[in-house]
Each structure stands twice: as C-alpha cells, then as structure tokens.
C-alpha cells in the first residue's frame, strides 16, 4: 500500500468528506430521535434502531476525525521541520480533538434511555457542530467571520435535519409493522425536513452571497461550477421530496402501497443527498469564487470557444509525438507544490481523441439501452459490453507516460493521484459491465445484482464530480470541468433513475425513470463527443 | 436489525461519499506576493510579503527557498503584519533563478502549498 499512502493529500480530502457525511448522520440521528421518534411515541424497536444508528454514526465520525487529524498532521509535517507536538498546538487539531470528545459523549448518551441522557444529546450536538464549524471556510475568513460561521452552522444543521435524518426514516420504515406508526413517523419527519431544507437553502444562499459575490462567479470559477452541481443535486432532491410530500398527505387513505413507493423514492433521495454532501466536501477544497483573481476566471469567449459544437477527433497523434515523460519521483514531488503537468497541443489532441472515443462508446451504450426497451430489439440488452472496451481504453491511453505505453512502472505509478483515479474509474467500469451483462443475459438472477449498475453509475459519476484535472493553469482545469461536471450530473441522474426503475412498483414515475437513464447515458456520450482542450 | 436493503442503501450512499474526492487543496490562495511571481529583483537582500485570501497560522506555516544551485534553505517567517499576510526576509542572494516554496496552515485547518519563482540579477 506504500504507493497509496503517498497520495496523502487525497486521503486528507477523503477523510474530510467522510466526516462531513458522518456528522450529518450523527446530528440527523439525534434530530430524528428528539423531534420524530420520541414525540411520536414510536415503538421500542424504532427507538433502539435510531439509538444504534446514532452510536454507529458517532463511532464512524470518530474514526473519520482521527484519520483527518492523522492525514492533515502528516501533510503539515512533511516538507517542514514541524513535529507531532507542534501539530497538537494547532487550532484544527484542538477543534478536531474536541469534536471527537463530543462524539464520544453522544455515543455514551445514546446507550442510555434515561431522560437525562436523551436531553444531553441536544447540547452535545450543538458543541460538536461548533467544533466542526470552527474548521470550516468561515473560520479563516478575514471579513464577516461571525456571520459566515452562523450561516455555516445553519447549513450543517439543515443538512443533518433533512438529509441525515432521512436515512433514519428509511431504516425505520423498513422495520415498523404498524402502518399508523409509519404514517406518524413520516408526517413528523416531513415537517422537520421542510424546516431543515428551508434552513439549508437560506443559509446556502447567504454563504453564496459572500463566497461567490456575483452571478458571473457561478460559471467563471471552479467554486461556482461546483456550486451549480450542488444546486442541481439539491433541486433533484427537492423534486423527489415534493413528490413525497404529496404522497405523505395521501397516506391516511391507502398506506401500504404508498409506503412502499415512499421508501423507494426516499432511497434515491438519500443517495442524492449524500452526493450533495460530497460536492460540499469538494467545495471546501476550492478557493471561494470571490477570492479568484480576474485573470484566473473564465471569460464568456473562452467558454464559447470550448463548448460550441465541432466535429469529434477520431484519429490520434502518435505516441512518439507526446512530450517526453519526466521520472515518477519528479512528477510526484512536483505535484505537491503545483497541481500542474505541462502539456502541449499534441498532448491535448491525445486527450481529445480519448474523450471523443469514450463519448462514442457511451452514446452507443445509451442508444442500445434505449432500444432494448422494445421487444423486437432484445439483442440490444447486451449494451454493457461496450463499457468493457471503454475500461481497456482508459487503462491503455489515459496516462500514456505509464505502463503499458510509457516508461513508468504499473504499480509505482499509483503514487500519482490522477493515475490512481483513472484506474479506480476503469475498475469500476469493468465491475459494472460484468454485472450488468450477466444480469441482462439472465445469468445472474439475484435481485441485488441488478442494483450494481445504478450504484456503480452513481459512484463513477461521483468520482468524476470530484476528479481533479492536471492542467497547466487554473483556467485549463476549469474548462475541463465545464464538460466533466455535466457528465457527472447526468451520470448521477442515470444511476438514480435506474435505481427507481428497478425498485418502484409499476407506476408513471417508474415508467419515466425507465426512459430517463438511457437518455442520460446518450447525453453523456454527446457531451463527451464535444469535449475539447485545444482552442 | 437493519433490513438488508436499508443497509445496502446506506452502504451505497457512503460508498459514494468515500469515493475519491478532488485532490486540489486550494483553500488559502496567494492573493499577491513580493517578490511577484516570475519577477526579477536585484540586490543580496529581498523583503518577502505574502498576502493570502484567508487567515493563516503563522506559527505552523513554513517557507523554503530553492536556490540556483539546487540547495533548499528554510526561511524564517518574521511577522504577520495583518491577518492573512506573512512577512520574511531573504538574505545572501546571488544572481540566478530562485523558487520560494510556501506551505501555509489556514485557521480552518486546510494546508496549502505553492511556489513563487523569481530571478535575482
């Protein structure tokens, strides 16, 4: 694992993403227990389930925080003469340490059913929230520090109450036997989630006002582009949530089938919610748009030049024409100080060719998947086979300076973060293609196997949403993101709609979902076919 | 006990959460620097002033100088004139290409690195 451990920056962001998610689950669990389960006098089974969820989330949060301290400390110590003792005197160490203590406190209180222990969950949650907010963007702002800290706290709280608590609702609905109890839980959660969503959105708008500063900041900076992705996920969640809201209103007349539908939609909503949290974690690694200089922002002309339709590049420049690769040690060392690898027009043409062929493969897969919905076109159900070709293509051509085309050895090249990301992506595609093919051919009849495609689709899209492109300057990275972000969002939509297609009982919504995911796949192909790096 | 599918949903959600996030830790941004990036300075002593977009922890931030002969020297950070600004002094400079490498710890716990290449004539 030595090559993996060298990607320590990457692990640090990973731990940050995990702690944000576990924080939402932990605080969401407390909110669900205090505002839904207890007032609704839910059964002991549901309360036990909720308490167990809180304990698990607290432990996971502690592990995430420990990893975060370890990785951040390691980054701080590497390349400087700071010792571990020095790290313990930093503000982030103290904040993370206290967050761990509060999480342990929450874990302890969740073990006891006494009123005192239950009430203590509330102040402990607020303390944990304060500790995590003190390591947010707000803490480092030069102006409006207190106001931004309050908005950040409200944003975290809204996320926990809406998205974190939703996971507990989903688990509870799977366990309750009495439909009256299910209805009560759902209605109480629904009211709480509405307040949570409103808080989240209002605080988010306030933060965007300070961190983005202008409309143009939304599309001319990486922070703004990521924020647009987050808003897309949020709107998708609100759409599903609105559907659920009307469903909850009808629960009184015919609860059983409606509860099944509700659970299925909530599954997709939970998935979208945590993807939005992932995007938020990515945002913490970006400079706020307002801090990006005018020369580092995209211009409308640059966006037009990059996005206007053009004939795809289907022929590749020769390998020998690419810039000579530097040694792996040099590349890894350099990547710590500049997120750049020099590239010239030949390198860019190489990359365009890769993206355009990938686009063609995905477009064909999407169209075949769409055709396979018609009885006379059953042969088209083997569309996942096309993806196996895509994985091989990524492995061979994504990083030409590494094995098998370049001099850098296969295993050692994992030390470069972008190589690791490409290979994880290729592996995910192979797993997905194999499973989906076996499912479509009827060789794998287990229900769970059919869920691998939507899960992998969302996972792959999430990977892309957080994928960092090595480019010569900040603008190149943002221009690449202009096409990668829509691909990621279409991928997430495809994953979630396929999930609903498989899980929902026959309904209009299921029918829409069954057409939506192949269309999303085809659109991904079209976006990739228009991907460009050359002016 | 959790139902299988509820558990699977949570696992998938967290699998997504744990997928590899963006690598660029780009929080504390260097707003301006003295010497400026790719500038030419003269003399054996140069005052360094690095201005960031966020508050930085001076005690836990470091500067190193890559000299023309490839030697790497640690540079002491002298003071923090105002929040988000670090000052230092480079001495004993000779003619050639230098790279000032900075690593700062923002008060939100983010560590960022960068470099300021400059020429001494």
Interface residues (C-beta under 8 A of the other chain):
Chain A: X9 X10 X12 X13 X14 X16 X17 X18 X21 X49 X72 X75 X76 X79 X80 X81 X82 X86 X87 X89 X90 X91 X92 X95 X96 X134 X135 X136 X137 X138 X139 X140 X141 X142 X167 X170 X171 X174 X175 X222 X267 X270 X271 X273 X274 X275 X277 X278 X281 X282 X284 X285 X286 X287 X288 X291 X292 X293 X336 X337 X338 X339 X417 X418 X420 X421 X424 X448 X451 X455 X458 X459 X462 X463 X466 X467 X468 X477
Chain B: X2 X3 X5 X6 X8 X9 X10 X12 X13 X14 X15 X16 X17 X18 X19 X20 X21 X22 X23 X24 X25 X26 X27 X28 X29 X31 X53 X54 X55 X56 X57 X59 X60 X62 X64 X74 X83 X84 X101 X103 X105 X106 X107 X108 X109 X110 X111 X113 X114 X115
